Amino acid sequence: MERGHAARFRVGPALAGYRLDQFLQRMIPRLSRNRIQKAIATRVRLSWDAPVKPSTPVREGGEVWVDDPDVNEREIDFDPTILFESDDVLAIDKPAGLVVHPTHSHLRNTVITLLRRRRGEPGLTLAHRLDAETSGVLLLGKHRWAARKLQTAFERGRIEKRYLAIVFGEPREDAFEVDLPLGTVSRDNYVFRQGPGGKDERPARTLFTVHERLGEVSLVEATLVTGRRHQIRAHLALVGHPVVGDKLYGLDDRAYRRFLQLGGLDEELLARLGAGRQMLHSHRLVFPDPRDRETRIEVVAPIPPDMAALLARARAGQPVRPRPGEDPGDPGAGEDRRPTPRRA
């Protein structure tokens, strides 16, 4: 049978030994457990010799392919704001809602796929990743050598990473630190989070500064000392201040399962979350020039309109959590200033 597009997932040490259905739920959290089971029966292939069934344990270093049932995905119009560009590096202001690399449910409409096609630069390579719902500075190497230099800088902690987040509640201290190890935690066999005591637990440290306290919510800045998966979101949730709009860390397992089954948010879930997407923004990156480690480049992405609108609502004393039938925010309310990147 002729194959169409397929999403490919490599099994890392953290998930080696997981059941195939649990592994795919971890890789594709948008799919319900029922849809995962159906996909395994009809559209999943393994790189090693083993029966393709839900209980099959996945092997470290192996690859799992999920064939796409619909190869007629309509390409979206993507014209990103360029924050910085040199012969080696491209930095864009990634919009919320766009995945950075192909997955089962997003094959063509991803940052890397659209940029390569739009710019005619097949060598463009992601230097790091942002969650689909996270906006802000995203770095890419314009060729693989530069991308590897940037990736190594991320791995060795040579890149300064600051994020802005709107969180529920008011942290008591103006500046605080969360130093809690994080590992993969399964609470309902398919709801996977990062938390203490999880599988492949590793040290994780985040520094937080409170910029504004607005009663129901606060605006905080997060500086990553380490770079674990979901680190900012997990740490904020663990200290009682989850990010507004965060479905994975702001909802209990039952509510999150309901979100997956619905394939989106209903009014009740939206009211609990306060926003349709997680209010997390990659605000500032300072990184070494790939050709000269002594030269550091600073790139800043302004706060996006939806976050600015939510903050304006809170400053005006209006409730952040929308009432039934109420619009959670005006995306056009934010400022559109684009600062010029500067060399630090």
C-alpha positions in Angstrom: 0.0 0.0 0.0 1.3 3.4 -0.9 2.2 5.5 2.2 1.4 9.2 2.6 3.0 11.5 5.1 4.0 10.0 8.5 4.9 11.4 11.8 8.1 9.9 13.2 8.8 9.6 16.9 12.2 8.4 18.3 12.1 6.6 21.7 14.4 8.2 24.2 15.6 6.8 27.5 12.9 8.5 29.5 10.1 6.6 27.8 11.8 3.3 26.9 9.8 0.4 28.2 6.5 2.3 28.1 3.5 0.6 26.4 3.1 1.7 22.8 -0.3 3.3 23.6 1.2 5.2 26.5 4.2 6.3 24.5 2.0 7.6 21.7 -0.3 9.4 24.1 2.8 11.1 25.5 3.9 12.1 22.0 0.5 13.2 20.7 -1.4 14.5 23.8 -4.2 16.0 21.6 -5.4 12.5 20.7 -7.8 10.7 23.0 -7.0 7.2 24.2 -9.7 5.8 21.9 -8.1 7.5 18.8 -4.7 6.2 19.8 -6.0 2.6 20.0 -7.6 3.0 16.5 -4.3 4.5 15.1 -2.3 1.5 16.4 -4.7 -0.9 14.7 -4.4 0.7 11.3 -1.7 3.3 10.9 1.3 2.7 13.3 4.6 1.1 12.2 7.6 0.2 14.3 11.3 0.2 13.3 12.0 -3.1 15.2 10.5 -6.5 14.9 7.5 -6.6 17.3 3.8 -6.9 17.1 2.0 -3.6 16.7 -0.4 -3.6 19.6 -1.1 -1.3 22.5 0.7 -3.4 25.1 4.0 -3.7 23.1 6.9 -2.0 25.0 8.8 0.6 23.1 12.5 0.2 22.7 15.1 2.9 23.3 16.5 4.2 20.1 13.6 2.7 18.1 11.3 4.7 15.9 7.5 4.7 15.8 5.8 6.0 12.6 2.1 7.1 12.5 0.8 7.4 9.0 -1.4 10.4 8.3 -4.9 9.5 7.2 -5.3 12.9 5.5 -2.5 14.1 3.2 -4.5 17.0 1.9 -3.8 19.3 4.8 -4.3 22.9 3.6 -1.2 25.0 4.0 -1.8 28.2 6.1 -0.5 31.6 5.3 2.6 32.2 7.5 4.5 35.5 7.5 6.4 35.6 10.7 8.0 38.7 12.2 11.8 38.4 11.9 13.5 39.6 15.1 17.1 38.9 14.0 18.9 37.5 11.0 22.5 37.0 10.1 24.3 34.6 7.7 24.0 31.9 10.3 21.0 32.6 12.5 17.3 33.4 12.1 15.2 34.5 15.1 11.4 34.8 14.6 8.5 35.9 16.8 6.6 32.6 16.9 2.8 33.0 17.1 0.9 31.0 19.7 -1.0 28.0 18.2 1.6 26.9 15.7 3.7 23.7 16.3 7.4 24.0 15.6 8.0 20.6 13.9 5.9 17.9 12.3 3.6 15.7 14.4 0.9 13.3 13.6 -1.8 16.0 13.4 0.4 18.7 12.0 2.5 17.7 9.0 2.7 20.8 6.8 1.6 23.6 9.0 4.6 23.7 11.3 7.2 26.5 11.8 10.0 24.6 10.2 8.1 23.2 7.3 6.5 26.5 6.4 9.7 28.5 6.8 11.8 26.2 4.6 9.2 26.3 1.9 8.5 30.1 2.1 12.2 31.1 2.2 13.5 28.4 -0.1 16.1 27.4 2.6 16.0 23.6 3.1 18.9 23.8 5.6 16.9 25.8 8.2 17.0 23.8 11.4 15.5 24.4 14.8 18.0 25.2 17.5 15.4 24.6 20.3 11.6 24.1 20.7 8.6 25.9 22.0 5.3 24.4 22.9 2.6 25.0 20.3 0.7 27.4 22.7 3.8 29.3 23.7 4.7 32.5 21.7 7.9 34.4 21.3 11.5 34.2 20.4 12.4 31.0 18.4 16.0 30.5 17.2 16.9 28.6 14.0 20.2 27.8 12.4 20.3 28.7 8.7 22.5 25.7 8.0 23.2 22.6 10.1 26.6 23.7 11.3 25.1 26.9 12.9 22.1 25.0 14.2 24.4 22.5 16.0 26.4 25.4 17.5 23.2 26.9 18.9 21.9 23.5 20.1 25.2 22.9 22.0 24.9 26.3 23.5 21.4 25.5 24.8 22.6 22.1 26.1 25.5 23.6 28.0 23.6 26.5 29.5 25.3 29.3 27.5 22.0 30.9 26.4 20.1 33.2 28.7 16.3 32.4 28.5 13.6 34.7 29.9 9.9 34.1 29.7 6.9 36.2 30.6 3.9 34.3 32.1 0.5 35.4 33.4 -0.3 33.2 36.4 -3.2 32.8 38.8 -2.8 34.3 42.2 -0.3 36.7 43.8 3.1 35.2 44.7 4.1 36.5 48.1 7.8 37.3 47.3 8.9 39.8 44.7 11.6 37.3 43.6 11.7 33.6 44.3 13.4 30.4 43.2 12.0 27.0 42.5 14.6 24.2 42.7 12.6 21.0 42.3 13.7 18.0 40.1 11.3 17.0 37.3 10.5 13.7 35.7 7.7 12.2 33.6 4.7 11.5 35.8 1.7 9.4 34.7 -1.5 10.0 36.8 -4.1 8.3 34.7 -2.1 6.0 32.3 -2.3 8.6 29.6 -2.1 12.1 31.2 1.6 12.8 31.4 3.1 15.7 33.2 6.5 16.7 34.6 6.8 16.6 38.3 9.0 15.4 41.3 9.5 11.7 41.6 8.7 11.0 37.9 10.6 8.7 35.5 14.0 10.0 34.4 13.9 12.7 37.1 16.5 15.4 36.6 17.5 18.6 38.4 15.4 21.6 37.5 15.8 25.2 38.6 13.9 28.4 37.7 14.2 31.9 38.9 11.1 34.1 39.1 10.5 37.8 39.4 7.0 39.3 39.9 6.4 42.3 37.7 2.8 43.0 38.6 0.2 41.8 41.1 -3.3 42.3 39.8 -5.4 40.4 42.3 -6.7 37.4 40.3 -3.5 37.1 38.3 0.1 38.3 38.3 2.7 38.9 35.6 5.9 37.1 36.3 9.2 36.8 34.5 10.9 33.4 34.5 14.6 32.8 34.0 15.6 29.2 33.2 18.7 27.9 34.9 18.1 24.4 33.5 16.0 23.6 30.5 13.7 20.7 31.3 10.5 19.9 29.4 7.6 22.1 30.6 9.9 23.4 33.4 8.3 26.8 33.9 4.7 25.5 33.7 5.4 22.6 36.0 7.3 24.7 38.6 4.6 27.4 38.7 1.9 24.8 39.2 3.9 23.1 41.9 4.1 26.3 43.9 0.4 27.1 43.5 0.5 29.6 40.7 -0.4 27.7 37.4 -0.1 29.6 34.1 -3.4 31.0 33.0 -4.8 28.9 30.2 -2.5 25.9 30.9 -4.6 22.8 30.1 -2.1 20.2 31.2 -1.0 21.8 34.5 -4.1 23.9 35.2 -6.7 21.1 35.0 -7.0 17.9 37.0 -6.9 14.6 35.2 -10.7 14.4 34.8 -11.0 17.8 33.3 -8.0 17.2 31.0 -9.5 14.0 29.9 -12.7 15.9 29.1 -10.7 18.4 27.1 -9.2 15.6 25.0 -12.5 13.9 24.4 -14.1 17.2 23.3 -11.1 18.0 21.1 -11.2 21.6 22.5 -12.6 23.8 25.3 -16.2 24.3 26.2 -17.4 27.3 28.2 -16.9 25.6 31.6 -13.3 24.6 30.8 -12.6 28.0 29.4 -13.9 29.6 32.5 -11.7 27.5 34.7 -8.6 28.2 32.6 -9.1 31.9 32.0 -7.8 31.8 28.4 -7.9 29.6 25.4 -4.1 29.1 25.4 -1.4 29.1 28.0 -0.2 32.7 28.7 3.5 31.9 28.3 5.8 34.0 26.1 9.5 33.5 25.2 10.4 37.1 25.8 14.2 37.4 25.6 17.1 35.2 24.5 20.8 36.1 24.7 23.0 33.7 22.8 26.6 33.5 21.5 27.3 34.2 17.9 28.0 30.8 16.2 31.2 32.2 14.7 32.4 34.0 17.8 31.6 32.8 21.3 32.7 36.1 22.8 30.0 38.0 20.9 26.6 37.7 22.4 23.4 38.6 20.7 20.2 39.7 22.4 16.8 39.2 20.9 13.5 40.4 22.4 9.9 39.7 21.4 7.3 42.1 22.7 4.4 40.8 24.7 1.7 39.5 22.2 -1.7 41.1 21.8 -3.7 38.3 23.6 -1.5 38.6 26.7 -1.6 42.4 26.6 -5.4 42.2 26.4 -5.7 39.9 29.4 -3.4 42.1 31.5 -5.5 45.2 30.5 -8.6 43.4 31.6 -7.1 42.6 35.0 -5.7 46.1 35.5 -9.2 47.4 34.8 -10.6 45.2 37.6 -12.5 43.0 35.2 -12.6 39.2 35.9 -10.0 37.2 34.0 -12.0 34.1 33.9 -14.7 34.7 31.3 -18.3 34.3 32.1 -20.4 32.0 29.9 -20.8 33.4 26.4 -18.2 36.1 27.1 -15.1 36.7 24.8 -12.0 36.0 26.8 -10.0 38.8 25.3 -9.5 41.0 22.3 -6.4 39.9 20.4 -6.1 43.3 18.9 -5.6 45.1 22.2 -1.8 44.6 22.4 0.9 47.0 21.2 2.8 46.1 18.1 6.2 47.5 18.8 9.1 45.5 17.4 12.3 46.3 19.2 15.6 46.2 17.3 17.8 43.3 18.4 21.1 44.5 19.9 24.4 42.9 20.6 24.9 42.5 24.3 
